[in-house]
Amino acid sequence: MRVQAQYQTEDYNIFDLGAPHPKWKQLREQKPVFHDPESGYWIITRHADIKAVFDDWKTFSSENAQAPMRPMCDAGKQIMKDGGFTVYSGLSARVPPDHTRIRKLAQSAFGPRRFKAIQPQIEAIIDRHLTKIAAAGECDFFRDVAYDVPALVLFALMGIPDADVPKVKDWAASRALLTWGNLSDEDQLPLAHKMVAYWSYCRALVAARKETPGDDFPTDMVRTQAEGGDITDEEIAGLMYSVLFAGHETTTTLMSNAVITLMSNRGAWNAICADPGLIPAATEELLRFEPSIVSWRRKAKMGAKIGGIAIPEGADILLVMGSGNRDAAAFENAEAFDIERHNSRNHLSFGYGIHFCIGFQLAKMELGIMLRELTARFPNMTLKPDQQIDYLHNISFRVPNQVMVDLGLEKT
């Protein structure tokens, strides 16, 4: 009998998210916890281990969650310093007690009441975009629908004018590359200028809401502050800086990956076309099977063990939630897409513990409405054949470059 060779870590490029699932499976089976010398990170791939690290915020700090994978070069640091870039983090890289204090205040303004109030606007935004693509009969779903819809929804919540959508989307994409990409010094410089502009925009928005209140998140936070809430202007701007990125880029990717997955699993697509009542279950399974965020970072504050492996103090850790979501120990027949799965909600796509995603309800609401409308209008939609779908080169976000679809409408 031929013995399978030990998995070679040099074959595992953490920045390559094109087709990671076979590699993740092999890691779970052979090296579920290992040090990757190329990146310097300890890679964690099993569901139980990832969940345990998320749950132990005292041992495994989130302080490196937003740190650039490749440290900013000196020239880039100077650009940001000269531009007054002082942002620390909204929530994801903070630890208690600051995290507890700020999250409690933010949840009061970014929760079910406001999401329910904006539902008609979400439906109108989706209707406008789907009506537009119907006229053409085909589209790049990523660029023509998913790219703008979550941004327009979030920016309505945040009080951002529609005219500012392109530049805020550009800043968000730049931030993703700067933080989770592997850029040269030269590539970092224009993005450093964009981060200065992004941060200045967030600070100006908070100042504007103090002068002219609106019906939006920054107004709610400014009002909370005025009523005695323990939060500074810089912290409110930091929340804006984080939410304006995380609240739409991830949903754009979720919608795009959902279409790819459902078009590749016609049985599931046909089932939700026939019974929209299956959409909530399908949403959870999509989040498990093909999430937007496939990995996140932590730092060991002390020596510890993960999965029985000793991790040194100060170690940088990469939690591969996309792998954990397909762990056979947590999900039966885990590599299969199954909208009837009973425990899909145990996925780790929104994190776990004190840093569980604050916007999870909004993301699921948007995807649910999108699926409802897509299945009703375009039940015969298919992926265009022979297209090359590539993915953004980074460690955390599985972002397709295109999703070309034929809407399946009768030609007139």
MARVEX-477307 format. One line per 2 residues: their letters; for each residue x, y, z of N, C-alpha, C. Coordinates in steps of 0.001 Angstrom, whole numbers, plus 500000, padded with zeros to 6 digits. Layout:
# MARVEX-477307
A> X/Y/Z/X/Y/Z/X/Y/Z  ... .
END
This chain:
# MARVEX-477307
MR> 500845/498808/500000/500000/500000/500000/500881/501243/500000  500543/502211/499135/501336/503421/499015/500921/504415/500100 .
VQ> 501884/504882/500870/501593/505832/501945/501521/507242/501365  500459/507972/501708/500319/509346/501212/501411/510231/501784 .
AQ> 501993/511066/500939/503065/511964/501380/502527/513004/502354  503390/513399/503284/503029/514449/504229/502771/515738/503482 .
YQ> 501763/516481/503916/501423/517739/503243/502585/518720/503364  502991/519292/502245/504097/520246/502247/503555/521660/502426 .
TE> 503958/522341/503494/503413/523673/503763/503792/524666/502681  504904/524427/501989/505279/525377/500947/504307/525336/499768 .
DY> 503481/524282/499676/502471/524207/498629/501219/524997/498990  501161/525501/500192/499961/526178/500671/500209/527681/500678 .
NI> 499672/528381/499701/499785/529832/499621/498532/530440/500227  498663/531056/501385/497481/531557/502086/496810/532700/501338 .
FD> 497507/533307/500382/496914/534403/499614/496121/533902/498404  496230/532638/498061/495567/532084/496888/494232/531463/497295 .
LG> 493146/532178/497000/491815/531711/497382/491022/531231/496170  491728/530922/495082/491043/530483/493876/490280/529186/494056 .
AP> 490940/528165/494581/490301/526858/494813/490896/526254/496071  490603/526843/497233/491293/526438/498461/490742/525200/499142 .
HP> 489553/524759/498775/488869/523741/499576/489600/522402/499657  490158/521874/498567/490920/520621/498708/492135/520770/499626 .
KW> 492802/521924/499569/493952/522152/500440/493511/522230/501899  492405/522934/502138/491900/523020/503502/491549/521632/504040 .
KQ> 490924/520815/503227/490548/519462/503665/491793/518658/504035  492817/518780/503214/494045/518048/503484/494702/518538/504771 .
LR> 494659/519826/504998/495214/520378/506233/494437/519895/507449  493103/519922/507379/492301/519439/508512/492670/518008/508870 .
EQ> 492928/517201/507851/493194/515782/508075/494629/515514/508497  495583/516308/508020/496989/516001/508229/497730/516990/509136 .
KP> 497435/518268/508991/498141/519294/509782/497161/520384/510175  496223/520097/511077/495181/521067/511409/495688/522310/512114 .
VF> 496853/522195/512749/497503/523350/513380/498971/523298/512980  499444/524309/512241/500851/524297/511852/501358/525712/511625 .
HD> 502670/525860/511712/503293/527159/511467/503700/527253/510011  503250/528331/509363/503570/528567/507961/504746/529542/507883 .
PE> 505943/529066/507549/507111/529937/507563/507043/531062/506539  506308/530867/505468/506219/531889/504425/505540/533155/504944 .
SG> 504447/532983/505675/503698/534127/506200/504056/534467/507635  504599/533479/508359/504886/533673/509772/503698/533395/510673 .
YW> 502580/532934/510106/501364/532690/510876/501212/531215/511237  500557/530990/512361/500081/529660/512724/498702/529500/512096 .
II> 498528/528453/511296/497297/528245/510543/496415/527232/511270  495153/527603/511519/494210/526768/512270/493027/526459/511361 .
TR> 492717/525178/511153/491742/524818/510125/490533/524021/510614  490521/523562/511861/489389/522765/512331/488375/523618/513099 .
HA> 487105/523258/512950/485995/524015/513525/486139/524209/515029  486356/523131/515765/486413/523219/517226/487565/524104/517693 .
DI> 488720/523998/517029/489881/524804/517411/489639/526278/517124  489051/526578/515976/488772/527971/515614/487786/528578/516606 .
KA> 486743/527846/516906/485726/528327/517844/486328/528586/519221  487208/527702/519657/487846/527860/520977/488725/529097/521023 .
VF> 489446/529367/519941/490289/530568/519906/489426/531819/519919  488380/531870/519107/487477/533016/519113/486905/533256/520507 .
DD> 486613/532177/521213/485927/532287/522499/486841/532748/523629  488154/532610/523442/489112/532953/524505/489839/534247/524138 .
WK> 489140/535378/524281/489705/536654/523842/490840/537139/524739  490913/536619/525952/492000/537033/526846/493325/536423/526419 .
TF> 493303/535162/526000/494524/534501/525537/494845/534877/524097  493801/534960/523258/493991/535205/521828/493363/536548/521464 .
SS> 494180/537571/521475/493726/538943/521284/493389/539225/519822  492451/540147/519618/492083/540584/518270/492899/541787/517815 .
EN> 493944/542133/518550/494677/543373/518273/495321/543408/516896  495556/542252/516283/496187/542232/514954/495178/542007/513828 .
AQ> 493871/542036/514143/492855/541708/513143/492888/542665/511956  493238/543924/512204/493244/544921/511140/494657/545345/510731 .
AP> 495669/544688/511254/497054/545042/510911/497373/544588/509490  498096/545411/508711/498476/544976/507359/499289/543687/507399 .
MR> 498968/542766/506495/499741/541526/506424/501219/541823/506168  501468/542809/505339/502828/543273/505107/502913/544676/505678 .
PM> 503738/544913/506708/503765/546207/507367/503927/547367/506387  503259/548471/506698/503344/549662/505868/504786/550151/505799 .
CD> 505215/550496/504602/506576/551006/504419/506700/552385/505053  507929/552841/505272/508166/554121/505950/507538/555289/505212 .
AG> 507638/555280/503884/507052/556383/503110/505536/556398/503266  504920/555207/503297/503488/555131/503484/503072/555602/504867 .
KQ> 503845/555231/505872/503565/555694/507242/503615/557209/507315  504569/557814/506611/504698/559269/506638/503500/559934/505966 .
IM> 503043/559350/504868/501856/559880/504188/500664/559894/505139  500487/558791/505866/499338/558677/506759/499488/559592/507981 .
KD> 500708/559714/508471/500943/560619/509596/500688/562062/509198  501222/562466/508044/501032/563836/507568/499563/564126/507284 .
GG> 498820/563097/506920/497404/563281/506610/496492/563208/507816  497056/563007/509009/496243/562977/510217/495476/561688/510420 .
FT> 496004/560583/509855/495342/559288/509991/495602/558747/511388  494566/558746/512220/494729/558326/513621/493803/557179/513999 .
VY> 493051/556645/513025/492066/555613/513342/492746/554384/513936  492105/553803/514944/492591/552560/515544/491751/551406/515022 .
SG> 490513/551370/515405/489591/550331/514928/488199/550700/515370  487212/550215/514613/485852/550397/515067/485572/549464/516233 .
LS> 485582/548154/515964/485341/547155/516997/486232/545929/516857  486474/545474/515633/487055/544145/515437/488443/543973/516034 .
AR> 489228/545053/516138/490569/544929/516700/490655/545446/518133  489527/545817/518704/489528/546290/520088/489306/545132/521055 .
VP> 489713/545332/522294/489503/544352/523346/488810/545045/524512  488127/544272/525383/487510/544864/526562/488565/545557/527435 .
PD> 488194/546638/528118/486817/547141/528284/486348/548081/527165  487273/548612/526330/486850/549536/525279/485872/548879/524315 .
HT> 486162/547630/523928/485273/546931/523000/483870/546824/523573  483756/546446/524846/482449/546278/525485/481691/547603/525513 .
RI> 482394/548663/525892/481768/549990/526001/481249/550471/524639  482079/550393/523613/481699/550926/522306/480650/550047/521637 .
RK> 480801/548723/521729/479834/547818/521085/478440/548001/521671  478342/548164/522971/477032/548330/523601/476317/549554/523043 .
LA> 477047/550642/522859/476451/551856/522322/476115/551684/520837  476999/551038/520089/476776/550869/518651/475571/549973/518378 .
QS> 475401/548924/519191/474287/548003/518975/472940/548689/519120  472881/549709/519964/471624/550421/520156/471208/551171/518895 .
AF> 472198/551524/518046/471904/552273/516829/471933/551407/515578  472563/550239/515661/472753/549380/514490/472107/548038/514776 .
GP> 470791/548049/514844/470100/546836/515239/468787/546642/514513  467963/545687/514958/466743/545282/514257/465775/546423/513975 .
RR> 465649/547375/514897/464690/548465/514679/465040/549249/513418  466296/549610/513286/466702/550389/512113/466685/549517/510860 .
FK> 467063/548258/510965/467046/547380/509798/465617/547200/509281  464660/547009/510204/463265/546822/509803/462741/548083/509119 .
AI> 463142/549229/509635/462667/550491/509063/463180/550691/507642  464364/550150/507355/464962/550369/506035/464600/549274/505034 .
QP> 463849/548262/505445/463532/547156/504540/462879/547619/503233  461905/548563/503258/461344/549029/501986/462392/549644/501062 .
QI> 463380/550329/501624/464443/550888/500797/465310/549791/500190  465575/548742/500967/466342/547607/500438/465606/546998/499254 .
EA> 464311/546779/499419/463519/546182/498347/463505/547064/497105  463424/548388/497308/463404/549311/496171/464743/549325/495440 .
II> 465835/549284/496188/467172/549278/495585/467371/548005/494757  466989/546855/495318/467126/545587/494599/466225/545575/493367 .
DR> 464983/546056/493509/464054/546098/492380/464630/546925/491231  465223/548067/491554/465782/548956/490527/466902/548265/489755 .
HL> 467763/547563/490463/468901/546911/489813/468461/545696/488992  467518/544918/489504/467082/543737/488770/466247/544119/487546 .
TK> 465494/545196/487644/464750/545686/486484/465709/546113/485378  466794/546733/485771/467783/547198/484791/468442/546027/484057 .
IA> 468845/544980/484788/469514/543861/484117/468538/543038/483294  467260/543039/483690/466267/542272/482937/466163/542780/481510 .
AA> 466338/544061/481328/466244/544644/479988/467334/544111/479073  468492/543773/479651/469612/543271/478852/469556/541748/478674 .
GE> 468937/541068/479622/468824/539614/479526/470033/538853/480030  471110/539554/480289/472328/538955/480819/473111/540048/481528 .
CD> 474062/539627/482372/474847/540632/483089/476026/539978/483795  476913/540822/484284/477907/540405/485267/477268/540689/486621 .
FF> 476739/539659/487254/476000/539860/488502/476859/540556/489552  478156/540238/489575/479043/540870/490559/479097/542377/490344 .
RD> 479368/542817/489129/479543/544243/488857/478221/544982/488726  477218/544351/488111/475989/545065/487768/474949/545070/488875 .
VA> 475058/544137/489814/474068/544064/490891/474737/544066/492265  475511/543029/492543/476039/542834/493906/477030/543916/494315 .
YD> 477687/544538/493356/478697/545539/493699/478066/546767/494346  476936/547205/493816/476327/548454/494292/475247/548268/495342 .
VP> 474450/547192/495243/473272/547070/496108/473602/547157/497599  474525/546351/498141/474795/546448/499577/475358/547810/499980 .
AL> 476126/548434/499077/476667/549753/499384/475542/550776/499499  474606/550741/498555/473489/551688/498605/472633/551474/499849 .
VL> 472443/550210/500240/471691/549899/501458/472425/550443/502682  473694/550097/502787/474456/550529/503959/474586/552043/504010 .
FA> 474822/552649/502874/475034/554090/502870/473747/554837/503213  472588/554237/502887/471329/554820/503348/471262/554788/504870 .
LM> 471690/553657/505446/471741/553550/506911/472709/554544/507528  473825/554770/506831/474899/555591/507386/474810/557057/506989 .
GI> 473825/557395/506152/473651/558784/505763/474610/559254/504694  475080/558333/503834/476022/558677/502775/475243/558958/501491 .
PD> 475473/560093/500819/474772/560375/499555/475130/559352/498475  474165/559029/497628/474410/558073/496545/475595/558501/495677 .
AD> 475771/559792/495520/476854/560298/494671/478229/559923/495200  478308/559620/496502/479598/559274/497106/479901/557782/497048 .
VP> 478946/556974/496541/479131/555525/496511/480423/555115/495808  480717/555625/494598/481930/555157/493906/483212/555385/494694 .
KV> 483358/556563/495302/484624/556810/495994/484731/556021/497294  483620/555815/498002/483687/555020/499230/483948/553551/498893 .
KD> 483350/553052/497806/483643/551686/497368/485120/551548/497001  485670/552545/496351/487079/552507/495976/487969/552522/497210 .
WA> 487621/553353/498186/488392/553364/499439/488327/552006/500123  487145/551390/500112/486978/550093/500773/487843/549033/500098 .
AS> 487835/549007/498760/488662/548037/498041/490140/548277/498326  490525/549532/498413/491920/549870/498710/492299/549413/500111 .
RA> 491380/549586/501037/491659/549157/502408/491840/547643/502472  491010/546902/501735/491131/545436/501730/492501/545008/501229 .
LL> 492947/545602/500151/494253/545238/499595/495384/545626/500533  495270/546805/501133/496332/547291/502011/496443/546446/503280 .
TW> 495304/545982/503781/495292/545245/505049/495526/543755/504859  494885/543164/503854/494915/541702/503725/495661/541208/502482 .
GN> 496210/542118/501715/496958/541743/500532/498445/541611/500815  499209/541429/499756/500662/541250/499878/501333/542219/498908 .
LS> 501345/543507/499276/501731/544580/498370/503198/544973/498507  503748/545469/497419/505094/546041/497452/505027/547440/498057 .
DE> 506195/548004/498428/506232/549368/498942/505596/550335/497946  505929/550176/496691/505411/551081/495655/503892/551006/495563 .
DQ> 503347/549793/495671/501896/549617/495582/501175/550196/496802  501868/550252/497933/501239/550748/499156/500986/552252/499122 .
LP> 501820/552996/498430/501781/554464/498527/500466/555092/498073  499933/554761/496878/498651/555372/496508/497512/554971/497438 .
LA> 497594/553768/497991/496549/553322/498910/496650/554060/500245  497853/554417/500659/498022/555205/501878/497323/556555/501730 .
HK> 497457/557190/500566/496755/558455/500312/495238/558258/500380  494755/557129/499851/493317/556865/499877/492807/556649/501298 .
MV> 493607/556016/502151/493180/555805/503531/493094/557133/504291  493977/558057/503969/493895/559399/504565/492584/560068/504155 .
AY> 492249/559975/502861/491005/560575/502376/489786/559903/503018  489835/558585/503147/488742/557813/503750/488519/558240/505207 .
WS> 489604/558326/505963/489506/558702/507375/489014/560137/507524  489486/561044/506672/489036/562434/506719/487536/562517/506441 .
YC> 487067/561691/505523/485640/561658/505183/484810/561227/506392  485260/560197/507090/484525/559704/508265/484476/560744/509372 .
RA> 485590/561403/509604/485620/562442/510646/484711/563609/510269  484727/563995/508993/483895/565113/508542/482412/564773/508665 .
LV> 482066/563507/508438/480672/563090/508534/480159/563214/509966  480977/562835/510932/480587/562973/512337/480394/564449/512685 .
AA> 481324/565295/512258/481218/566738/512528/479963/567318/511884  479646/566856/510671/478467/567374/509974/477183/567004/510695 .
RK> 477126/565793/511266/475921/565373/511966/475725/566137/513273  476776/566664/513821/476641/567510/515011/475998/568843/514639 .
ET> 476266/569286/513433/475691/570550/512958/474291/570337/512391  474117/569261/511620/472839/568999/510950/472468/567529/511134 .
PG> 471684/567190/512142/471308/565797/512378/470477/565233/511227  470535/563928/511066/469730/563240/510064/469036/562047/510693 .
DD> 468566/561143/509861/467964/559899/510345/468873/558763/509922  469990/558603/510648/471005/557643/510231/471874/557257/511417 .
FP> 472782/556324/511170/473646/555790/512225/474531/556848/512882  475276/557677/512135/476116/558662/512819/475312/559649/513658 .
TD> 474109/559996/513205/473259/560872/514015/472868/560182/515317  472509/558896/515221/472167/558140/516429/473339/558129/517407 .
MV> 474565/557936/516885/475731/557878/517760/476051/559241/518367  475918/560288/517583/476148/561644/518101/475107/561978/519168 .
RT> 473858/561565/518937/472797/561807/519924/473081/561023/521200  473511/559759/521049/473856/558944/522214/474970/559607/523019 .
QA> 475966/560135/522325/477063/560848/522989/476545/562058/523760  475658/562839/523117/475121/564051/523745/474283/563728/524976 .
EG> 473697/562516/524974/472864/562095/526108/473676/561426/527206  474999/561471/527076/475864/560950/528124/476573/559664/527789 .
GD> 476385/559137/526574/477077/557919/526164/478584/558123/526152  479316/557163/526680/480769/557285/526828/481458/556874/525516 .
IT> 481510/557819/524584/482154/557568/523299/482646/558899/522733  483825/558904/522156/484418/560137/521624/484093/560296/520140 .
DE> 484327/561493/519622/484147/561735/518193/485037/560807/517372  486276/560606/517819/487200/559737/517090/486697/558294/517081 .
EI> 486088/557865/518165/485566/556500/518224/484342/556335/517320  483506/557364/517240/482365/557309/516310/482881/557264/514877 .
AG> 483870/558086/514572/484461/558075/513229/485105/556717/512942  485712/556111/513959/486299/554789/513804/485251/553734/513469 .
LM> 484084/553842/514099/482981/552940/513754/482565/553132/512305  482473/554398/511883/482116/554677/510487/483150/554068/509544 .
YS> 484416/554253/509866/485520/553752/509043/485422/552232/508887  485056/551542/509960/484950/550079/509915/483675/549614/509238 .
VL> 482532/550195/509622/481249/549729/509110/481094/550058/507629  481604/551213/507197/481506/551571/505788/482297/550613/504908 .
FA> 483227/549898/505496/483947/548853/504757/483254/547511/504926  483175/547049/506157/482721/545673/506425/481261/545464/506070 .
GH> 480459/546523/506154/479021/546362/505975/478552/546232/504549  479440/546421/503566/478972/546243/502192/479895/545360/501367 .
ET> 481210/545459/501548/482115/544606/500771/481806/543131/501013  481562/542787/502255/481305/541379/502576/479970/540904/502003 .
TT> 478956/541783/501995/477653/541390/501462/477695/541311/499941  478456/542197/499307/478684/542093/497866/479226/540706/497518 .
TL> 480228/540279/498264/480846/538979/498007/479899/537839/498346  479157/537966/499435/478204/536931/499824/477169/536709/498726 .
MS> 476609/537790/498189/475617/537664/497126/476218/537015/495883  477421/537414/495527/478073/536883/494327/478380/535409/494482 .
NA> 478943/535027/495630/479247/533620/495873/477972/532786/495965  476892/533397/496462/475617/532688/496545/475108/532328/495152 .
VI> 475215/533269/494214/474750/532992/492846/475605/531905/492205  476922/531984/492365/477797/530943/491815/477417/529574/492375 .
TL> 477230/529511/493698/476925/528238/494360/475577/527677/493923  474563/528530/493883/473226/528049/493525/473126/527678/492049 .
MS> 473826/528418/491201/473824/528066/489780/474549/526738/489538  475441/526397/490453/476193/525138/490344/475491/523991/491067 .
NR> 474392/524306/491734/473608/523307/492463/472132/523505/492103  471767/523053/490903/470446/523360/490362/469306/522795/491207 .
GA> 469558/521675/491879/468502/521128/492720/468099/522090/493822  469088/522696/494457/468808/523658/495518/468143/524905/494946 .
WN> 468646/525380/493808/468058/526561/493160/466589/526305/492802  466311/525171/492190/464933/524846/491804/464031/524717/493036 .
AI> 464606/524215/494129/463810/524047/495351/463378/525391/495918  464288/526362/495956/463893/527665/496522/463052/528464/495527 .
CA> 463198/528186/494231/462286/528797/493259/460858/528320/493520  460715/527037/493808/459398/526453/494047/458841/526814/495420 .
DP> 459734/527008/496396/459300/527279/497766/460207/528327/498411  459832/529611/498304/460654/530676/498909/460809/530542/500415 .
GL> 459970/529721/501040/460098/529493/502470/461401/528814/502848  462102/528250/501852/463397/527606/502091/464562/528600/502107 .
IP> 464286/529861/501763/465378/530837/501635/466141/531054/502941  465504/531168/504104/466293/531320/505337/467274/530174/505566 .
AA> 466832/528931/505329/467733/527788/505497/468832/527819/504452  468488/528195/503211/469488/528298/502152/470514/529369/502479 .
TE> 470071/530454/503083/470983/531542/503472/472037/531042/504451  471607/530293/505458/472567/529774/506440/473545/528801/505788 .
EL> 473046/527956/504878/473924/526993/504227/474902/527703/503283  474469/528766/502630/475378/529554/501792/476465/530195/502643 .
LR> 476090/530682/503800/477080/531270/504712/478089/530222/505178  477626/529001/505379/478538/527931/505776/479438/527504/504620 .
FE> 478818/527276/503478/479502/526627/502368/480435/527557/501591  480034/528798/501397/480821/529710/500573/480738/531122/501124 .
PS> 481346/531361/502301/481240/532674/502947/482106/533733/502276  481841/534974/502633/482658/536091/502140/484028/536081/502798 .
IV> 484024/535988/504115/485275/536040/504880/485673/534614/505227  486826/534189/504744/487237/532801/504961/488318/532665/506027 .
SW> 488906/533764/506466/489879/533657/507566/489963/534974/508310  490397/534881/509572/490539/536073/510427/491735/535847/511338 .
RR> 492195/536907/511979/493465/536814/512703/493336/537069/514200  494268/536460/514940/494402/536673/516371/495886/536630/516735 .
KA> 496206/537126/517931/497577/537092/518438/497573/536463/519825  498482/535528/520054/498574/534860/521353/499215/535809/522364 .
KM> 498499/536129/523418/499023/537015/524472/499888/536254/525464  499830/534935/525406/500636/534089/526287/500790/532737/525599 .
GA> 501721/531937/526055/501857/530595/525510/500588/529786/525765  500171/529009/524784/498924/528257/524910/498968/527046/523979 .
KI> 497947/526210/524068/497826/525080/523162/496553/525225/522335  496670/524914/521057/495520/524863/520159/495542/523488/519505 .
GG> 494477/522714/519709/494431/521370/519154/495582/520500/519623  496056/520741/520837/497141/519956/521402/498528/520417/520970 .
IA> 498615/521451/520145/499898/521964/519661/500270/523222/520438  501495/523285/520907/501959/524440/521676/502143/525652/520758 .
IP> 501545/526764/521152/501641/528022/520414/502387/529016/521302  503465/529624/520819/504247/530516/521671/503582/531871/521902 .
EG> 503931/532515/522985/503479/533870/523262/503887/534789/522113  502984/535657/521720/503263/536603/520650/502998/536065/519258 .
AD> 502593/534815/519136/502371/534209/517826/501188/534858/517112  501348/535070/515803/500240/535500/514956/499507/534264/514464 .
IL> 498174/534313/514523/497342/533144/514248/496347/533480/513142  496207/532581/512183/495211/532729/511115/494155/531648/511294 .
LV> 492940/532059/511595/491817/531150/511786/491078/531012/510455  491134/529842/509855/490539/529645/508525/489102/529149/508702 .
MG> 488183/530105/508881/486781/529743/509106/486183/529017/507910  486627/529373/506699/486133/528686/505519/486418/527203/505566 .
SG> 487548/526828/506180/487872/525414/506379/487037/524824/507507  486955/525535/508621/486166/525043/509747/484718/524777/509382 .
NR> 484188/525583/508455/482806/525412/508019/482588/524125/507224  483684/523508/506793/483569/522244/506040/484219/521090/506800 .
DA> 484297/521233/508101/484887/520205/508951/483864/519090/509187  484236/517869/508808/483322/516726/508955/482988/516442/510410 .
AA> 483833/516907/511343/483536/516704/512756/482390/517593/513227  482110/518653/512475/481044/519589/512853/479817/519471/511964 .
FE> 480018/519031/510711/478923/518976/509741/479002/517668/508952  477923/516905/508977/477879/515653/508223/477956/515941/506721 .
NA> 478753/515139/506010/478908/515329/504562/479217/516795/504262  480225/517303/504945/480469/518750/505015/480836/519387/503689 .
EA> 481396/518637/502758/481801/519210/501477/480633/519322/500498  479453/518860/500892/478268/518945/500041/477445/520170/500422 .
FD> 476827/520804/499421/475915/521917/499646/474512/521364/499834  473919/521615/501010/472649/520977/501357/471779/521974/502120 .
IE> 470774/522524/501447/469936/523542/502101/468989/522927/503133  468953/521600/503229/468143/520940/504259/468987/520545/505474 .
RH> 470248/520968/505487/471127/520641/506617/470553/521231/507904  470533/520449/508951/469853/520867/510186/470691/521818/511042 .
NS> 472019/521823/510854/472860/522625/511753/473741/523628/511009  473284/524088/509859/474079/525059/509101/474423/526298/509922 .
RN> 473536/526660/510840/473744/527889/511626/474960/527803/512553  475540/526638/512658/476747/526507/513478/478010/526944/512738 .
HL> 477839/527529/511550/478995/528032/510812/479694/529145/511583  480916/529424/511167/481739/530426/511848/481927/531685/511005 .
SF> 481071/531883/510021/481281/532947/509046/481095/534342/509617  480382/534467/510734/480269/535760/511411/481177/535828/512638 .
GY> 482095/534874/512754/482936/534812/513936/482231/534087/515068  482712/534332/516277/482141/533699/517464/482616/534486/518675 .
GI> 481810/534501/519734/482224/535167/520958/481964/536661/520931  482784/537422/521631/482497/538848/521830/482602/539659/520541 .
HF> 483300/539137/519539/483447/539864/518285/482506/539351/517189  481466/538620/517565/480484/538156/516584/479980/539360/515790 .
CI> 479907/539211/514476/479616/540331/513577/478369/541114/513997  478517/542413/514173/477405/543245/514625/476351/543427/513541 .
GF> 476734/543242/512284/475798/543450/511185/475223/542183/510587  475266/541071/511324/474853/539784/510755/473396/539789/510313 .
QL> 472529/540465/511061/471105/540467/510702/470867/541205/509391  471588/542298/509192/471437/543062/507955/471919/542251/506757 .
AK> 473054/541589/506888/473591/540777/505782/472600/539690/505387  472027/538998/506369/471082/537922/506065/469783/538473/505473 .
ME> 469348/539636/505953/468151/540254/505397/468350/540615/503929  469482/541227/503610/469751/541618/502226/469835/540410/501306 .
LG> 470563/539381/501726/470674/538186/500893/469319/537521/500717  468521/537474/501783/467204/536854/501700/466303/537563/500709 .
IM> 466282/538886/500745/465458/539646/499800/465972/539452/498380  467288/539461/498207/467864/539261/496876/467473/537898/496318 .
LR> 467591/536843/497122/467229/535506/496648/465743/535399/496333  464928/536027/497142/463484/536026/496889/463169/536632/495524 .
EL> 463805/537762/495229/463529/538445/493968/464158/537741/492776  465365/537226/492938/466016/536517/491834/465232/535271/491438 .
TA> 464805/534499/492423/464086/533258/492103/462721/533545/491496  462099/534639/491918/460786/534989/491375/460887/535495/489939 .
RF> 461930/536266/489645/462035/536917/488333/462800/536088/487310  463826/535387/487777/464732/534712/486842/464945/533244/487225 .
PN> 463877/532453/487283/464039/531048/487715/464913/530225/486777  465058/530667/485531/465864/529922/484555/467268/530501/484393 .
MT> 467682/531342/485314/469011/531947/485263/470101/530867/485314  471165/531065/484558/472304/530139/484555/473610/530921/484505 .
LK> 474679/530294/484964/476009/530856/484757/476364/530735/483281  477000/531760/482746/477485/531663/481371/478634/530667/481326 .
PD> 478631/529776/480349/479684/528746/480302/481030/529318/479904  482074/528570/480240/483446/528856/479792/483984/530197/480284 .
QQ> 483466/530713/481378/484036/531947/481921/485098/531610/482958  486084/532457/483073/487158/532273/484043/486871/533154/485262 .
ID> 486492/532538/486364/486235/533289/487592/487481/533206/488460  488172/534319/488577/489347/534417/489433/488965/535106/490736 .
YL> 489832/534959/491744/489521/535504/493065/490626/536429/493539  490222/537464/494291/491145/538469/494814/492265/537803/495603 .
HN> 493489/538243/495362/494674/537671/496007/494857/538323/497381  494382/537646/498417/494479/538162/499791/494208/537001/500738 .
IS> 494248/537241/502043/494090/536134/502984/492674/535912/503497  491792/536906/503368/490545/536841/504120/489261/536849/503313 .
FR> 489240/537515/502175/487984/537733/501467/487974/536975/500142  487039/536041/499995/486973/535246/498761/486077/535977/497759 .
VP> 486694/536885/497017/485978/537816/496147/486171/537420/494680  485090/537065/493958/485226/536730/492538/485390/537996/491696 .
NQ> 486071/537864/490571/486254/539025/489698/485056/539259/488787  484235/538223/488600/483048/538363/487769/482110/537190/488034 .
VM> 480831/537407/487715/479836/536330/487768/478897/536571/486587  479292/536106/485420/478506/536328/484202/477321/535352/484187 .
VD> 476108/535899/484047/474913/535066/484043/474018/535385/482852  473327/534357/482392/472220/534507/481439/470953/534412/482259 .
LG> 470077/535413/482173/468908/535472/483038/467823/534486/482639  467973/533831/481492/467017/532801/481096/465677/533327/480668 .
LE> 465644/534581/480203/464385/535176/479754/464154/534861/478283  462888/534753/477917/462561/534507/476507/462960/535729/475689 .
KT> 463621/535468/474565/464029/536557/473681/462823/537080/472913  462725/538395/472818/461613/539009/472089/462110/539661/470817 .
END
